[in-house]
């Protein structure tokens, strides 16, 4: 099994943007001393924060994208070329995500971020966003999940498990490989009246410990593109679903500028310990929801597939009535693409692919 592949070749990707991103990555990898980590953390954070404003306008984002990455690269190049650096703290070996310890590293990343999440974001924001996304796409979430036995496949901190229970699910089984996240989820469940319908278990999505045809709904929210076997996860979801059962699947689609930024920053940060970067973000007073997003973008490997490829895989494993949810809250990439905001497809490619599908009978 191969690691999720960064920066796919995409004929629609701007060569100007790609060249600037490549320059930044080369400059980051050219740093010779760990004392340069603060500069790398600073540039990485500010490139990421730039996109929040840079992608909000109606003009072509490519020129500014290239300028920002080139400016950040110049800062790293200047740091690396400074004559007073005596290489007191040289880099050791490694730093990149290693296949042999992939699940441990990725689950550790998310677990460390989730346990700092505030209750209003954990419970209310997740619930409100889910309801709005479904209703704007023409689906009543309480009809989809109400009274159903649901599996939250890759539940992490359990915030969406809690949302499904709040929407009326009879029971939600949350599965994840991160023990710290599961422990946090169990503590969170004790805070709410629907917590008795939440059941958290340690399990890999590549080998789900549930019987064939035993559940009504599988919910997989932004998970399988982080695994070592995207297709195997879909096969397992199909196996455990009852005939006529429902799959909710969220993955990321074809590449855009956002994904180029994300993969570039992640590869640039491979040698910086994630705990150090998370502490850096906390010291700056960044809220827990945004820290989760930044850490996800800067440390979690992704596998990108097109909408056509994802739909083909779902059909391969017996799913039909495949419907894409093309609406969401204003910050959602797919909402911006679907409502025709200028250059949204340049910024986000196909954006977030969210589907409802039915397991064939």
C-alpha positions, 0 to 999 in steps of 0.5 A, spaced: 500 500 500 502 506 498 502 513 502 497 518 499 500 522 493 501 529 494 501 534 488 498 530 482 499 532 475 493 536 473 493 540 466 488 545 469 493 547 474 497 554 473 504 553 471 506 560 475 502 557 481 506 551 481 513 554 480 512 559 486 510 553 490 516 549 488 520 554 490 518 555 497 518 547 498 525 547 495 527 553 500 524 549 506 528 543 504 534 547 503 534 549 511 540 546 514 539 548 521 533 547 526 534 554 529 530 556 522 524 552 524 521 559 527 522 562 520 519 556 517 513 556 522 512 563 521 512 563 513 507 557 513 502 560 518 502 566 514 501 563 507 495 559 510 492 565 513 493 569 506 489 565 503 483 566 507 483 573 504 486 572 498 481 567 496 475 571 498 475 576 492 473 576 485 479 577 482 484 571 479 487 569 485 493 566 481 498 572 481 497 573 488 498 566 490 505 566 486 507 572 489 505 570 496 509 563 495 515 567 492 515 572 497 515 566 503 521 563 499 525 569 499 525 569 506 527 562 507 532 563 502 535 569 506 535 565 512 538 559 509 544 564 506 545 568 512 552 568 514 552 568 521 548 561 521 553 556 524 549 550 523 549 549 531 543 545 530 543 540 524 537 536 522 537 529 523 534 524 519 527 523 517 521 527 518 516 525 513 510 520 514 513 513 514 508 508 511 510 503 517 508 507 522 503 511 518 496 510 522 500 511 528 502 518 526 496 520 522 491 518 528 496 522 533 496 528 529 488 528 529 488 526 537 492 532 539 488 537 536 481 534 537 482 534 545 483 542 545 476 543 541 472 547 545 465 545 547 461 550 542 465 548 536 464 540 538 457 540 539 453 546 536 457 548 530 458 541 528 450 540 529 448 546 525 453 546 520 451 539 518 443 541 518 444 547 514 449 543 509 443 537 508 437 542 508 440 546 503 442 540 498 434 538 499 435 533 504 432 532 511 438 530 516 433 527 521 430 523 516 436 520 513 439 518 520 433 518 525 432 511 528 437 508 525 443 504 527 449 509 524 457 508 524 461 514 524 467 511 520 473 514 522 470 518 528 476 522 531 474 526 537 466 524 536 463 531 534 460 528 528 458 522 532 454 526 537 451 530 531 448 524 528 445 522 535 442 529 536 439 528 529 435 522 532 440 516 530 438 510 535 445 508 536 452 511 533 458 506 533 464 511 532 470 507 530 477 510 530 484 508 530 486 514 535 485 512 542 486 519 545 481 521 540 476 516 543 477 517 550 476 524 549 469 523 545 467 518 551 468 524 556 464 529 551 458 524 551 457 524 558 456 531 557 449 531 553 443 527 554 443 523 548 450 521 550 447 514 552 446 512 544 454 513 543 458 507 543 466 508 541 470 503 539 478 502 537 478 499 530 481 500 523 477 502 517 481 497 513 478 491 517 471 493 520 469 489 526 462 489 525 458 483 521 456 483 514 449 487 513 449 489 520 448 497 520 443 502 517 448 508 515 455 509 514 457 516 515 465 517 513 466 525 513 473 527 510 477 520 513 478 515 507 483 520 503 487 520 509 488 512 509 493 507 506 487 504 502 482 508 499 478 503 496 478 498 501 475 503 506 469 503 501 469 495 500 468 495 508 463 500 508 459 496 503 460 490 506 457 492 513 451 496 510 444 493 510 441 492 503 438 499 502 442 502 507 445 509 506 452 511 505 454 519 507 461 520 504 465 526 504 472 526 500 476 531 497 476 532 489 480 534 483 486 539 485 485 546 485 490 552 488 488 550 495 490 543 495 497 545 491 498 550 497 496 545 502 500 539 500 506 544 499 506 547 506 505 540 509 511 537 505 515 544 507 513 542 514 515 535 514 521 536 519 518 540 524 515 536 530 507 537 529 507 538 537 511 544 536 507 547 531 501 546 535 504 550 541 506 555 536 499 556 534 496 556 541 501 561 543 498 566 538 491 565 541 488 562 535 482 558 536 481 551 537 477 550 531 482 554 526 488 550 529 484 544 527 484 546 520 491 549 520 494 542 523 490 538 518 492 542 512 499 542 514 500 535 517 495 530 514 497 527 507 491 526 502 489 522 496 486 526 491 481 523 486 476 526 481 468 526 482 468 521 476 473 516 480 470 516 486 463 515 483 466 509 479 469 506 486 462 507 489 458 503 483 464 498 483 462 496 491 454 496 489 452 503 491 447 506 487 442 512 487 449 516 488 447 524 489 452 529 490 450 534 496 453 541 492 450 546 497 453 548 504 455 553 509 458 560 506 465 557 508 465 551 504 468 550 498 463 546 494 458 552 496 462 557 493 463 553 487 456 551 486 453 558 487 458 560 481 463 565 485 468 568 481 474 563 480 472 558 485 474 552 481 481 555 480 481 556 487 478 549 489 478 545 483 472 540 484 472 542 492 469 537 497 465 531 494 459 529 499 455 524 497 449 520 499 448 513 496 444 507 497 447 500 498 444 495 492 439 490 495 
